[in-house]
Amino acid sequence: MKHAFPLLVCAPLLLAACVETVPMTPPDPMASCGADRLQYLVGRPGVVLDGMRFSQDVRVIPHGSAVTMDYSPNRLNIWLDRRDVIERVTCG
C-alpha cells in the first residue's frame, strides 16, 4: 500500500498530459453584426446605403462627427470620409 500512494497522486497528472488541447480562436469581432460580410462597401459612395435595408441597428458616421463611446456588438457602424465615401464598416 505504501508504494501505491505516489502512483495514485501522480496518475491524474500523467493522464492530463495525454489530453490533446485544441487552441481556441477568439471570436471575430466583425462577425457579430455582419460587418465582415459588408466589407465590399468600402470605397463606394455613401449614397449606396440609401437603397439598403439592414436587420440590425445601423449608425452612419460622417467624417468629423462625434460618436458616443457606448459599445453595442450587434450595431453596424459605417464610417464615411470627407467625400462621403465609405471608409470603414465595423461593429460597435
Backbone torsions as a table, in degrees:
resi	resn	phi	psi	omega
1	MET	NA	-31.2	-178.6
2	LYS	-61.9	-33.2	-177.6
3	HIS	-86.2	-16.6	-178.7
4	ALA	-78.5	-27.1	-176.9
5	PHE	-59.9	-49.9	178.3
6	PRO	-60.7	-34.5	178.5
7	LEU	-66.7	-41.0	178.8
8	LEU	-66.5	-33.6	179.2
9	VAL	-74.0	-39.3	-175.3
10	CYS	-85.9	-19.4	-175.9
11	ALA	-58.4	-46.6	178.9
12	PRO	-61.6	-35.2	178.4
13	LEU	-67.8	-40.1	178.8
14	LEU	-66.5	-40.4	178.9
15	LEU	-68.2	-35.5	179.1
16	ALA	-65.1	-30.4	179.3
17	ALA	-69.6	-20.0	-178.7
18	CYS	-85.7	-12.2	-176.8
19	VAL	-79.2	129.7	178.6
20	GLU	-82.1	128.3	178.3
21	THR	-94.8	137.1	178.4
22	VAL	-103.7	120.9	-179.1
23	PRO	-64.6	135.1	178.9
24	MET	-89.5	128.1	175.8
25	THR	-91.7	134.6	-179.9
26	PRO	-65.8	147.5	179.0
27	PRO	-64.4	145.3	179.7
28	ASP	-73.8	117.3	-178.5
29	PRO	-64.9	-19.3	-179.9
30	MET	-82.5	-13.1	-176.2
31	ALA	-86.2	-20.7	-173.8
32	SER	-66.8	-28.7	-179.3
33	CYS	-114.0	-1.5	179.9
34	GLY	91.1	9.3	-179.5
35	ALA	-63.0	-28.9	179.6
36	ASP	-64.1	-30.7	-179.8
37	ARG	-84.8	-8.6	-177.0
38	LEU	-111.0	14.7	-179.4
39	GLN	-65.6	-17.6	177.4
40	TYR	-65.6	-15.9	179.4
41	LEU	-75.2	-20.9	-178.0
42	VAL	-61.5	127.7	-179.6
43	GLY	95.6	-8.8	179.2
44	ARG	-94.2	155.6	179.8
45	PRO	-65.7	147.5	-177.6
46	GLY	-63.0	-19.9	-179.4
47	VAL	-67.3	-16.4	177.4
48	VAL	-65.1	-20.6	179.6
49	LEU	-72.5	-20.7	-177.6
50	ASP	-60.1	-35.2	-177.8
51	GLY	-95.3	6.0	-176.5
52	MET	-100.5	148.2	174.7
53	ARG	-117.8	141.8	-178.4
54	PHE	-124.6	147.2	-178.2
55	SER	-91.4	-1.3	-179.9
56	GLN	-130.3	175.5	176.5
57	ASP	-63.1	137.9	179.3
58	VAL	-127.3	137.3	177.1
59	ARG	-125.2	111.7	176.1
60	VAL	-92.2	122.8	-172.1
61	ILE	-114.7	102.7	176.3
62	PRO	-65.7	156.7	-179.4
63	HIS	-57.6	132.6	176.3
64	GLY	82.3	1.1	-179.4
65	SER	-77.6	149.2	173.7
66	ALA	-82.5	137.0	177.4
67	VAL	-127.2	149.6	177.3
68	THR	-72.5	154.3	-177.8
69	MET	-93.2	6.0	178.2
70	ASP	-67.8	134.4	-176.5
71	TYR	-100.8	126.4	175.9
72	SER	-129.3	106.4	-173.4
73	PRO	-62.1	-20.5	-179.0
74	ASN	-93.7	-3.2	-179.5
75	ARG	-88.1	136.5	178.5
76	LEU	-93.9	126.4	176.8
77	ASN	-108.6	127.6	177.4
78	ILE	-119.0	113.8	-175.2
79	TRP	-96.7	131.3	178.4
80	LEU	-107.8	148.6	176.7
81	ASP	-92.0	-170.0	-176.4
82	ARG	-60.8	-29.2	-177.0
83	ARG	-96.4	13.5	-176.8
84	ASP	61.8	36.3	173.5
85	VAL	-103.3	138.8	-179.3
86	ILE	-68.1	121.1	-179.0
87	GLU	-107.8	-24.0	178.9
88	ARG	-150.7	147.8	171.9
89	VAL	-130.5	115.7	-174.9
90	THR	-136.7	170.4	172.5
91	CYS	-99.0	155.0	175.8
92	GLY	140.0	NA	NA
